[in-house]
Amino acid sequence: MSAINDFIDNEVKNNDVVLFMKGTPQFPQCGFSGQVVQILDYVGVDYKGINVLADADLRQGIKDYSNWPTIPQLYVKGEFVGGCDIIREMFQNQELQSHFADKGVAVRSNA
């Protein structure tokens, strides 16, 4: 296992909700990352944003880790949930909110 894989594994396992994204939650650097940030902020869930643009190894490493070709990538309780399209669809169907609830992750009650 590579150092980058260990780093990703550690982040995913030690944070309830992790978003691997381009940019930061305050300054998303791509539209897809920005959309997921908006959804997570709306739902009111605490999450850690990790900027893959800061490190080329990390940017490739997260794709290898999840076997998913695109970024952003959302993990909840150590499990890969999906990218922008999946998150948006789950949010629109209220599935994202119930997924967080099922996993025991607190969300804002009005979401």
N, CA, C and O atoms as a Tinker XYZ file with bonds, in Angstrom:
   444  protein
     1  N      0.844000   -1.200000    0.000000    73     2
     2  CA     0.000000    0.000000    0.000000    64     1     3
     3  C      0.883000    1.256000    0.000000    63     2     4     5
     4  O      1.848000    1.341000    0.760000    81     3
     5  N      0.557000    2.198000   -0.829000    73     3     6
     6  CA     1.378000    3.402000   -0.935000    64     5     7
     7  C      1.058000    4.369000    0.199000    63     6     8     9
     8  O      0.037000    4.243000    0.875000    81     7
     9  N      1.940000    5.323000    0.389000    73     7    10
    10  CA     1.745000    6.347000    1.417000    64     9    11
    11  C      0.467000    7.141000    1.138000    63    10    12    13
    12  O     -0.275000    7.479000    2.059000    81    11
    13  N      0.219000    7.435000   -0.138000    73    11    14
    14  CA    -0.978000    8.222000   -0.476000    64    13    15
    15  C     -2.234000    7.410000   -0.184000    63    14    16    17
    16  O     -3.241000    7.956000    0.267000    81    15
    17  N     -2.175000    6.111000   -0.439000    73    15    18
    18  CA    -3.306000    5.241000   -0.142000    64    17    19
    19  C     -3.553000    5.186000    1.364000    63    18    20    21
    20  O     -4.699000    5.208000    1.811000    81    19
    21  N     -2.484000    5.116000    2.134000    73    19    22
    22  CA    -2.604000    5.134000    3.599000    64    21    23
    23  C     -3.241000    6.433000    4.071000    63    22    24    25
    24  O     -4.103000    6.434000    4.950000    81    23
    25  N     -2.800000    7.548000    3.470000    73    23    26
    26  CA    -3.344000    8.856000    3.835000    64    25    27
    27  C     -4.850000    8.906000    3.564000    63    26    28    29
    28  O     -5.627000    9.332000    4.418000    81    27
    29  N     -5.254000    8.468000    2.369000    73    27    30
    30  CA    -6.674000    8.471000    1.986000    64    29    31
    31  C     -7.467000    7.567000    2.925000    63    30    32    33
    32  O     -8.519000    7.951000    3.436000    81    31
    33  N     -6.954000    6.379000    3.141000    73    31    34
    34  CA    -7.617000    5.403000    4.006000    64    33    35
    35  C     -7.837000    5.978000    5.405000    63    34    36    37
    36  O     -8.906000    5.822000    5.995000    81    35
    37  N     -6.813000    6.638000    5.918000    73    35    38
    38  CA    -6.873000    7.243000    7.247000    64    37    39
    39  C     -7.940000    8.340000    7.299000    63    38    40    41
    40  O     -8.732000    8.393000    8.241000    81    39
    41  N     -7.960000    9.216000    6.287000    73    39    42
    42  CA    -8.945000   10.303000    6.245000    64    41    43
    43  C    -10.368000    9.748000    6.167000    63    42    44    45
    44  O    -11.268000   10.211000    6.868000    81    43
    45  N    -10.553000    8.757000    5.310000    73    43    46
    46  CA   -11.879000    8.179000    5.088000    64    45    47
    47  C    -12.381000    7.482000    6.359000    63    46    48    49
    48  O    -13.567000    7.551000    6.683000    81    47
    49  N    -11.475000    6.813000    7.072000    73    47    50
    50  CA   -11.882000    6.037000    8.245000    64    49    51
    51  C    -12.002000    6.861000    9.521000    63    50    52    53
    52  O    -12.698000    6.463000   10.454000    81    51
    53  N    -11.323000    8.017000    9.565000    73    51    54
    54  CA   -11.320000    8.804000   10.795000    64    53    55
    55  C    -12.216000   10.034000   10.758000    63    54    56    57
    56  O    -12.297000   10.771000   11.741000    81    55
    57  N    -12.886000   10.263000    9.638000    73    55    58
    58  CA   -13.839000   11.374000    9.529000    64    57    59
    59  C    -15.176000   10.797000    9.063000    63    58    60    61
    60  O    -15.221000   10.010000    8.118000    81    59
    61  N    -16.254000   11.188000    9.724000    73    59    62
    62  CA   -17.574000   10.656000    9.354000    64    61    63
    63  C    -17.928000   10.984000    7.912000    63    62    64    65
    64  O    -18.452000   10.140000    7.185000    81    63
    65  N    -17.640000   12.210000    7.502000    73    63    66
    66  CA   -17.979000   12.645000    6.145000    64    65    67
    67  C    -16.762000   13.358000    5.552000    63    66    68    69
    68  O    -16.274000   14.342000    6.106000    81    67
    69  N    -16.287000   12.849000    4.427000    73    67    70
    70  CA   -15.118000   13.430000    3.759000    64    69    71
    71  C    -15.454000   13.673000    2.290000    63    70    72    73
    72  O    -15.992000   12.802000    1.606000    81    71
    73  N    -15.128000   14.864000    1.826000    73    71    74
    74  CA   -15.305000   15.200000    0.415000    64    73    75
    75  C    -13.936000   15.475000   -0.194000    63    74    76    77
    76  O    -13.281000   16.463000    0.139000    81    75
    77  N    -13.513000   14.581000   -1.098000    73    75    78
    78  CA   -12.312000   14.830000   -1.891000    64    77    79
    79  C    -12.749000   15.681000   -3.061000    63    78    80    81
    80  O    -13.592000   15.261000   -3.854000    81    79
    81  N    -12.185000   16.882000   -3.182000    73    79    82
    82  CA   -12.714000   17.865000   -4.120000    64    81    83
    83  C    -11.587000   18.687000   -4.732000    63    82    84    85
    84  O    -10.447000   18.654000   -4.268000    81    83
    85  N    -11.934000   19.423000   -5.784000    73    83    86
    86  CA   -11.008000   20.369000   -6.382000    64    85    87
    87  C    -11.247000   21.716000   -5.705000    63    86    88    89
    88  O    -12.304000   22.329000   -5.855000    81    87
    89  N    -10.236000   22.160000   -4.955000    73    87    90
    90  CA   -10.379000   23.383000   -4.181000    64    89    91
    91  C    -10.761000   23.056000   -2.749000    63    90    92    93
    92  O    -10.572000   21.933000   -2.283000    81    91
    93  N    -11.297000   24.045000   -2.061000    73    91    94
    94  CA   -11.691000   23.883000   -0.664000    64    93    95
    95  C    -13.186000   24.183000   -0.537000    63    94    96    97
    96  O    -13.773000   24.772000   -1.444000    81    95
    97  N    -13.810000   23.784000    0.581000    73    95    98
    98  CA   -15.230000   24.118000    0.757000    64    97    99
    99  C    -15.503000   25.619000    0.634000    63    98   100   101
   100  O    -16.566000   26.017000    0.157000    81    99
   101  N    -14.554000   26.451000    1.060000    73    99   102
   102  CA   -14.734000   27.909000    0.962000    64   101   103
   103  C    -14.539000   28.405000   -0.467000    63   102   104   105
   104  O    -15.197000   29.353000   -0.898000    81   103
   105  N    -13.627000   27.755000   -1.203000    73   103   106
   106  CA   -13.299000   28.178000   -2.571000    64   105   107
   107  C    -13.213000   26.976000   -3.504000    63   106   108   109
   108  O    -12.114000   26.572000   -3.886000    81   107
   109  N    -14.354000   26.397000   -3.878000    73   107   110
   110  CA   -14.320000   25.265000   -4.821000    64   109   111
   111  C    -13.698000   25.722000   -6.142000    63   110   112   113
   112  O    -13.958000   26.831000   -6.609000    81   111
   113  N    -12.873000   24.854000   -6.740000    73   111   114
   114  CA   -12.177000   25.196000   -7.980000    64   113   115
   115  C    -12.821000   24.561000   -9.209000    63   114   116   117
   116  O    -12.297000   24.694000  -10.315000    81   115
   117  N    -13.946000   23.874000   -9.034000    73   115   118
   118  CA   -14.679000   23.377000  -10.198000    64   117   119
   119  C    -16.156000   23.349000   -9.859000    63   118   120   121
   120  O    -16.543000   23.273000   -8.693000    81   119
   121  N    -16.974000   23.411000  -10.903000    73   119   122
   122  CA   -18.422000   23.487000  -10.704000    64   121   123
   123  C    -19.000000   22.281000   -9.997000    63   122   124   125
   124  O    -19.916000   22.410000   -9.185000    81   123
   125  N    -18.466000   21.098000  -10.304000    73   123   126
   126  CA   -19.006000   19.877000   -9.698000    64   125   127
   127  C    -18.705000   19.838000   -8.208000    63   126   128   129
   128  O    -19.565000   19.490000   -7.398000    81   127
   129  N    -17.473000   20.199000   -7.852000    73   127   130
   130  CA   -17.119000   20.265000   -6.428000    64   129   131
   131  C    -17.999000   21.305000   -5.729000    63   130   132   133
   132  O    -18.471000   21.087000   -4.613000    81   131
   133  N    -18.210000   22.441000   -6.406000    73   131   134
   134  CA   -19.049000   23.500000   -5.846000    64   133   135
   135  C    -20.472000   23.053000   -5.595000    63   134   136   137
   136  O    -21.070000   23.415000   -4.582000    81   135
   137  N    -21.025000   22.262000   -6.519000    73   135   138
   138  CA   -22.397000   21.770000   -6.345000    64   137   139
   139  C    -22.513000   20.867000   -5.122000    63   138   140   141
   140  O    -23.471000   20.972000   -4.355000    81   139
   141  N    -21.532000   19.976000   -4.940000    73   139   142
   142  CA   -21.581000   19.056000   -3.797000    64   141   143
   143  C    -21.417000   19.834000   -2.499000    63   142   144   145
   144  O    -22.080000   19.525000   -1.509000    81   143
   145  N    -20.544000   20.840000   -2.485000    73   143   146
   146  CA   -20.375000   21.702000   -1.314000    64   145   147
   147  C    -21.701000   22.379000   -0.965000    63   146   148   149
   148  O    -22.096000   22.421000    0.200000    81   147
   149  N    -22.383000   22.909000   -1.983000    73   147   150
   150  CA   -23.671000   23.583000   -1.746000    64   149   151
   151  C    -24.689000   22.621000   -1.138000    63   150   152   153
   152  O    -25.425000   22.982000   -0.220000    81   151
   153  N    -24.725000   21.403000   -1.653000    73   151   154
   154  CA   -25.668000   20.399000   -1.150000    64   153   155
   155  C    -25.339000   20.048000    0.302000    63   154   156   157
   156  O    -26.230000   20.019000    1.151000    81   155
   157  N    -24.068000   19.783000    0.586000    73   155   158
   158  CA   -23.671000   19.426000    1.957000    64   157   159
   159  C    -23.946000   20.576000    2.915000    63   158   160   161
   160  O    -24.395000   20.358000    4.040000    81   159
   161  N    -23.678000   21.801000    2.469000    73   159   162
   162  CA   -23.948000   22.962000    3.316000    64   161   163
   163  C    -25.448000   23.110000    3.552000    63   162   164   165
   164  O    -25.872000   23.443000    4.658000    81   163
   165  N    -26.243000   22.869000    2.530000    73   163   166
   166  CA   -27.700000   22.969000    2.662000    64   165   167
   167  C    -28.234000   21.920000    3.630000    63   166   168   169
   168  O    -29.072000   22.212000    4.483000    81   167
   169  N    -27.740000   20.707000    3.486000    73   167   170
   170  CA   -28.171000   19.618000    4.361000    64   169   171
   171  C    -27.692000   19.884000    5.796000    63   170   172   173
   172  O    -28.301000   19.429000    6.765000    81   171
   173  N    -26.593000   20.627000    5.904000    73   171   174
   174  CA   -26.113000   21.021000    7.220000    64   173   175
   175  C    -25.305000   19.945000    7.908000    63   174   176   177
   176  O    -25.393000   19.774000    9.124000    81   175
   177  N    -24.519000   19.220000    7.134000    73   175   178
   178  CA   -23.711000   18.142000    7.694000    64   177   179
   179  C    -22.274000   18.640000    7.859000    63   178   180   181
   180  O    -21.758000   19.370000    7.013000    81   179
   181  N    -21.639000   18.236000    8.957000    73   179   182
   182  CA   -20.223000   18.553000    9.146000    64   181   183
   183  C    -19.409000   17.619000    8.268000    63   182   184   185
   184  O    -19.640000   16.410000    8.262000    81   183
   185  N    -18.470000   18.165000    7.537000    73   183   186
   186  CA   -17.640000   17.320000    6.678000    64   185   187
   187  C    -16.253000   17.922000    6.561000    63   186   188   189
   188  O    -16.044000   19.102000    6.841000    81   187
   189  N    -15.323000   17.102000    6.147000    73   187   190
   190  CA   -13.963000   17.555000    5.897000    64   189   191
   191  C    -13.749000   17.605000    4.397000    63   190   192   193
   192  O    -13.965000   16.610000    3.705000    81   191
   193  N    -13.331000   18.745000    3.890000    73   191   194
   194  CA   -12.994000   18.879000    2.472000    64   193   195
   195  C    -11.508000   18.699000    2.281000    63   194   196   197
   196  O    -10.714000   19.314000    2.992000    81   195
   197  N    -11.117000   17.872000    1.337000    73   195   198
   198  CA    -9.706000   17.654000    1.037000    64   197   199
   199  C     -9.447000   18.056000   -0.409000    63   198   200   201
   200  O    -10.058000   17.524000   -1.335000    81   199
   201  N     -8.528000   19.006000   -0.586000    73   199   202
   202  CA    -8.235000   19.586000   -1.896000    64   201   203
   203  C     -7.256000   18.706000   -2.661000    63   202   204   205
   204  O     -6.073000   18.643000   -2.325000    81   203
   205  N     -7.752000   18.031000   -3.685000    73   203   206
   206  CA    -6.889000   17.144000   -4.482000    64   205   207
   207  C     -5.949000   17.927000   -5.409000    63   206   208   209
   208  O     -4.977000   17.368000   -5.917000    81   207
   209  N     -6.233000   19.212000   -5.630000    73   207   210
   210  CA    -5.375000   20.009000   -6.497000    64   209   211
   211  C     -4.039000   20.321000   -5.821000    63   210   212   213
   212  O     -3.077000   20.705000   -6.487000    81   211
   213  N     -3.982000   20.158000   -4.504000    73   211   214
   214  CA    -2.754000   20.444000   -3.761000    64   213   215
   215  C     -1.681000   19.385000   -4.015000    63   214   216   217
   216  O     -0.509000   19.611000   -3.714000    81   215
   217  N     -2.069000   18.237000   -4.563000    73   215   218
   218  CA    -1.133000   17.116000   -4.670000    64   217   219
   219  C     -1.551000   16.195000   -5.818000    63   218   220   221
   220  O     -2.621000   15.589000   -5.785000    81   219
   221  N     -0.686000   16.101000   -6.835000    73   219   222
   222  CA    -0.999000   15.269000   -8.011000    64   221   223
   223  C     -1.143000   13.796000   -7.627000    63   222   224   225
   224  O     -1.979000   13.085000   -8.184000    81   223
   225  N     -0.332000   13.344000   -6.683000    73   223   226
   226  CA    -0.431000   11.946000   -6.235000    64   225   227
   227  C     -1.785000   11.686000   -5.587000    63   226   228   229
   228  O     -2.389000   10.632000   -5.781000    81   227
   229  N     -2.246000   12.658000   -4.821000    73   227   230
   230  CA    -3.553000   12.526000   -4.167000    64   229   231
   231  C     -4.666000   12.520000   -5.214000    63   230   232   233
   232  O     -5.626000   11.756000   -5.107000    81   231
   233  N     -4.529000   13.374000   -6.220000    73   231   234
   234  CA    -5.566000   13.465000   -7.258000    64   233   235
   235  C     -5.716000   12.127000   -7.986000    63   234   236   237
   236  O     -6.833000   11.693000   -8.266000    81   235
   237  N     -4.592000   11.475000   -8.290000    73   235   238
   238  CA    -4.667000   10.160000   -8.922000    64   237   239
   239  C     -5.016000    9.084000   -7.896000    63   238   240   241
   240  O     -5.759000    8.145000   -8.180000    81   239
   241  N     -4.463000    9.245000   -6.705000    73   239   242
   242  CA    -4.637000    8.236000   -5.661000    64   241   243
   243  C     -6.087000    8.015000   -5.273000    63   242   244   245
   244  O     -6.498000    6.882000   -5.021000    81   243
   245  N     -6.867000    9.091000   -5.221000    73   243   246
   246  CA    -8.270000    8.952000   -4.809000    64   245   247
   247  C     -9.065000    8.227000   -5.893000    63   246   248   249
   248  O    -10.006000    7.496000   -5.587000    81   247
   249  N     -8.693000    8.426000   -7.152000    73   247   250
   250  CA    -9.367000    7.715000   -8.254000    64   249   251
   251  C     -9.069000    6.218000   -8.178000    63   250   252   253
   252  O     -9.945000    5.386000   -8.416000    81   251
   253  N     -7.818000    5.890000   -7.842000    73   251   254
   254  CA    -7.440000    4.482000   -7.694000    64   253   255
   255  C     -8.123000    3.864000   -6.467000    63   254   256   257
   256  O     -8.587000    2.724000   -6.497000    81   255
   257  N     -8.167000    4.651000   -5.392000    73   255   258
   258  CA    -8.724000    4.174000   -4.116000    64   257   259
   259  C    -10.186000    3.757000   -4.276000    63   258   260   261
   260  O    -10.602000    2.709000   -3.782000    81   259
   261  N    -10.953000    4.589000   -4.969000    73   259   262
   262  CA   -12.386000    4.349000   -5.112000    64   261   263
   263  C    -12.727000    3.579000   -6.380000    63   262   264   265
   264  O    -13.839000    3.074000   -6.533000    81   263
   265  N    -11.755000    3.495000   -7.288000    73   263   266
   266  CA   -12.017000    2.946000   -8.611000    64   265   267
   267  C    -13.113000    3.764000   -9.298000    63   266   268   269
   268  O    -13.979000    3.220000   -9.984000    81   267
   269  N    -13.056000    5.064000   -9.101000    73   267   270
   270  CA   -14.031000    6.011000   -9.657000    64   269   271
   271  C    -13.243000    7.099000  -10.381000    63   270   272   273
   272  O    -12.320000    7.663000   -9.795000    81   271
   273  N    -13.577000    7.417000  -11.645000    73   271   274
   274  CA   -12.681000    8.244000  -12.460000    64   273   275
   275  C    -12.754000    9.745000  -12.217000    63   274   276   277
   276  O    -11.886000   10.481000  -12.686000    81   275
   277  N    -13.762000   10.216000  -11.500000    73   275   278
   278  CA   -13.952000   11.666000  -11.400000    64   277   279
   279  C    -13.897000   12.154000   -9.955000    63   278   280   281
   280  O    -14.020000   11.390000   -8.998000    81   279
   281  N    -13.708000   13.457000   -9.852000    73   279   282
   282  CA   -13.700000   14.163000   -8.578000    64   281   283
   283  C    -14.755000   15.250000   -8.718000    63   282   284   285
   284  O    -14.844000   15.834000   -9.798000    81   283
   285  N    -15.547000   15.561000   -7.729000    73   283   286
   286  CA   -15.447000   15.183000   -6.313000    64   285   287
   287  C    -15.893000   13.756000   -6.005000    63   286   288   289
   288  O    -16.572000   13.100000   -6.795000    81   287
   289  N    -15.480000   13.307000   -4.820000    73   287   290
   290  CA   -15.902000   12.013000   -4.296000    64   289   291
   291  C    -16.282000   12.195000   -2.833000    63   290   292   293
   292  O    -15.542000   12.780000   -2.043000    81   291
   293  N    -17.465000   11.671000   -2.498000    73   291   294
   294  CA   -17.959000   11.800000   -1.127000    64   293   295
   295  C    -17.925000   10.445000   -0.419000    63   294   296   297
   296  O    -18.378000    9.428000   -0.944000    81   295
   297  N    -17.373000   10.475000    0.782000    73   295   298
   298  CA   -17.332000    9.278000    1.632000    64   297   299
   299  C    -18.105000    9.553000    2.910000    63   298   300   301
   300  O    -17.976000   10.620000    3.511000    81   299
   301  N    -18.911000    8.577000    3.321000    73   299   302
   302  CA   -19.655000    8.676000    4.573000    64   301   303
   303  C    -19.364000    7.425000    5.387000    63   302   304   305
   304  O    -19.606000    6.306000    4.936000    81   303
   305  N    -18.846000    7.625000    6.586000    73   303   306
   306  CA   -18.522000    6.518000    7.491000    64   305   307
   307  C    -17.678000    5.448000    6.796000    63   306   308   309
   308  O    -17.934000    4.251000    6.931000    81   307
   309  N    -16.676000    5.897000    6.058000    73   307   310
   310  CA   -15.739000    4.973000    5.429000    64   309   311
   311  C    -16.193000    4.373000    4.121000    63   310   312   313
   312  O    -15.466000    3.585000    3.516000    81   311
   313  N    -17.394000    4.735000    3.668000    73   311   314
   314  CA   -17.915000    4.173000    2.414000    64   313   315
   315  C    -18.020000    5.240000    1.333000    63   314   316   317
   316  O    -18.461000    6.361000    1.584000    81   315
   317  N    -17.605000    4.867000    0.125000    73   315   318
   318  CA   -17.740000    5.763000   -1.024000    64   317   319
   319  C    -19.210000    5.863000   -1.404000    63   318   320   321
   320  O    -19.859000    4.852000   -1.674000    81   319
   321  N    -19.729000    7.080000   -1.421000    73   319   322
   322  CA   -21.138000    7.292000   -1.778000    64   321   323
   323  C    -21.286000    7.610000   -3.255000    63   322   324   325
   324  O    -22.145000    7.043000   -3.932000    81   323
   325  N    -20.449000    8.520000   -3.763000    73   323   326
   326  CA   -20.534000    8.839000   -5.179000    64   325   327
   327  C    -19.931000   10.182000   -5.506000    63   326   328   329
   328  O    -19.363000   10.862000   -4.651000    81   327
   329  N    -20.072000   10.553000   -6.782000    73   327   330
   330  CA   -19.615000   11.837000   -7.278000    64   329   331
   331  C    -20.770000   12.820000   -7.375000    63   330   332   333
   332  O    -21.832000   12.609000   -6.790000    81   331
   333  N    -20.553000   13.883000   -8.112000    73   331   334
   334  CA   -21.522000   14.976000   -8.169000    64   333   335
   335  C    -22.914000   14.531000   -8.628000    63   334   336   337
   336  O    -23.910000   14.856000   -7.983000    81   335
   337  N    -22.987000   13.790000   -9.739000    73   335   338
   338  CA   -24.299000   13.398000  -10.281000    64   337   339
   339  C    -25.079000   12.545000   -9.292000    63   338   340   341
   340  O    -26.277000   12.745000   -9.090000    81   339
   341  N    -24.388000   11.595000   -8.680000    73   339   342
   342  CA   -25.041000   10.687000   -7.719000    64   341   343
   343  C    -25.500000   11.466000   -6.493000    63   342   344   345
   344  O    -26.623000   11.282000   -6.023000    81   343
   345  N    -24.640000   12.330000   -5.978000    73   343   346
   346  CA   -24.977000   13.114000   -4.782000    64   345   347
   347  C    -26.180000   14.016000   -5.075000    63   346   348   349
   348  O    -27.096000   14.127000   -4.261000    81   347
   349  N    -26.164000   14.661000   -6.254000    73   347   350
   350  CA   -27.266000   15.562000   -6.620000    64   349   351
   351  C    -28.579000   14.783000   -6.730000    63   350   352   353
   352  O    -29.617000   15.226000   -6.240000    81   351
   353  N    -28.518000   13.633000   -7.372000    73   351   354
   354  CA   -29.713000   12.804000   -7.524000    64   353   355
   355  C    -30.234000   12.322000   -6.166000    63   354   356   357
   356  O    -31.434000   12.369000   -5.895000    81   355
   357  N    -29.313000   11.861000   -5.323000    73   355   358
   358  CA   -29.713000   11.402000   -3.982000    64   357   359
   359  C    -30.342000   12.547000   -3.189000    63   358   360   361
   360  O    -31.330000   12.351000   -2.481000    81   359
   361  N    -29.765000   13.738000   -3.313000    73   359   362
   362  CA   -30.272000   14.909000   -2.598000    64   361   363
   363  C    -31.686000   15.244000   -3.072000    63   362   364   365
   364  O    -32.574000   15.495000   -2.257000    81   363
   365  N    -31.894000   15.248000   -4.389000    73   363   366
   366  CA   -33.205000   15.602000   -4.953000    64   365   367
   367  C    -34.273000   14.587000   -4.547000    63   366   368   369
   368  O    -35.444000   14.940000   -4.407000    81   367
   369  N    -33.875000   13.335000   -4.360000    73   367   370
   370  CA   -34.822000   12.281000   -3.967000    64   369   371
   371  C    -34.926000   12.108000   -2.448000    63   370   372   373
   372  O    -35.584000   11.187000   -1.964000    81   371
   373  N    -34.270000   13.002000   -1.706000    73   371   374
   374  CA   -34.219000   12.917000   -0.235000    64   373   375
   375  C    -33.438000   11.696000    0.262000    63   374   376   377
   376  O    -33.453000   11.398000    1.456000    81   375
   377  N    -32.761000   10.992000   -0.643000    73   375   378
   378  CA   -32.015000    9.796000   -0.236000    64   377   379
   379  C    -30.738000   10.157000    0.504000    63   378   380   381
   380  O    -30.299000    9.423000    1.389000    81   379
   381  N    -30.142000   11.291000    0.142000    73   379   382
   382  CA   -28.890000   11.696000    0.788000    64   381   383
   383  C    -29.134000   11.972000    2.269000    63   382   384   385
   384  O    -28.375000   11.533000    3.133000    81   383
   385  N    -30.211000   12.712000    2.541000    73   383   386
   386  CA   -30.545000   13.044000    3.916000    64   385   387
   387  C    -30.791000   11.771000    4.735000    63   386   388   389
   388  O    -30.325000   11.663000    5.870000    81   387
   389  N    -31.522000   10.811000    4.161000    73   387   390
   390  CA   -31.795000    9.579000    4.900000    64   389   391
   391  C    -30.551000    8.708000    5.003000    63   390   392   393
   392  O    -30.398000    7.960000    5.968000    81   391
   393  N    -29.647000    8.800000    4.002000    73   391   394
   394  CA   -28.386000    8.051000    4.072000    64   393   395
   395  C    -27.565000    8.542000    5.270000    63   394   396   397
   396  O    -27.028000    7.740000    6.035000    81   395
   397  N    -27.475000    9.861000    5.421000    73   395   398
   398  CA   -26.763000   10.415000    6.577000    64   397   399
   399  C    -27.420000    9.949000    7.875000    63   398   400   401
   400  O    -26.737000    9.537000    8.813000    81   399
   401  N    -28.745000   10.017000    7.921000    73   399   402
   402  CA   -29.471000    9.604000    9.128000    64   401   403
   403  C    -29.222000    8.129000    9.436000    63   402   404   405
   404  O    -28.984000    7.758000   10.585000    81   403
   405  N    -29.279000    7.290000    8.397000    73   403   406
   406  CA   -29.051000    5.845000    8.586000    64   405   407
   407  C    -27.658000    5.571000    9.142000    63   406   408   409
   408  O    -27.455000    4.636000    9.916000    81   407
   409  N    -26.694000    6.411000    8.729000    73   407   410
   410  CA   -25.304000    6.225000    9.156000    64   409   411
   411  C    -25.019000    6.902000   10.496000    63   410   412   413
   412  O    -23.913000    6.805000   11.028000    81   411
   413  N    -26.035000    7.593000   11.038000    73   411   414
   414  CA   -25.849000    8.263000   12.320000    64   413   415
   415  C    -25.093000    9.562000   12.226000    63   414   416   417
   416  O    -24.456000    9.992000   13.187000    81   415
   417  N    -25.163000   10.198000   11.054000    73   415   418
   418  CA   -24.504000   11.495000   10.858000    64   417   419
   419  C    -25.565000   12.598000   11.014000    63   418   420   421
   420  O    -26.602000   12.583000   10.351000    81   419
   421  N    -25.279000   13.538000   11.896000    73   419   422
   422  CA   -26.247000   14.613000   12.182000    64   421   423
   423  C    -26.392000   15.560000   11.002000    63   422   424   425
   424  O    -25.403000   15.969000   10.393000    81   423
   425  N    -27.638000   15.903000   10.686000    73   423   426
   426  CA   -27.927000   16.908000    9.668000    64   425   427
   427  C    -28.878000   17.950000   10.281000    63   426   428   429
   428  O    -29.503000   17.715000   11.315000    81   427
   429  N    -28.963000   19.083000    9.624000    73   427   430
   430  CA   -29.915000   20.112000   10.062000    64   429   431
   431  C    -31.335000   19.589000    9.896000    63   430   432   433
   432  O    -31.656000   18.958000    8.889000    81   431
   433  N    -32.165000   19.846000   10.865000    73   431   434
   434  CA   -33.517000   19.263000   10.835000    64   433   435
   435  C    -34.385000   19.820000    9.714000    63   434   436   437
   436  O    -35.330000   19.157000    9.287000    81   435
   437  N    -34.087000   21.027000    9.226000    73   435   438
   438  CA   -34.958000   21.623000    8.203000    64   437   439
   439  C    -34.547000   21.268000    6.778000    63   438   440   441
   440  O    -35.148000   21.760000    5.823000    81   439
   441  N    -33.538000   20.425000    6.623000    73   439   442
   442  CA   -33.058000   20.098000    5.269000    64   441   443
   443  C    -33.983000   19.120000    4.588000    63   442   444
   444  O    -33.739000   18.732000    3.446000    81   443
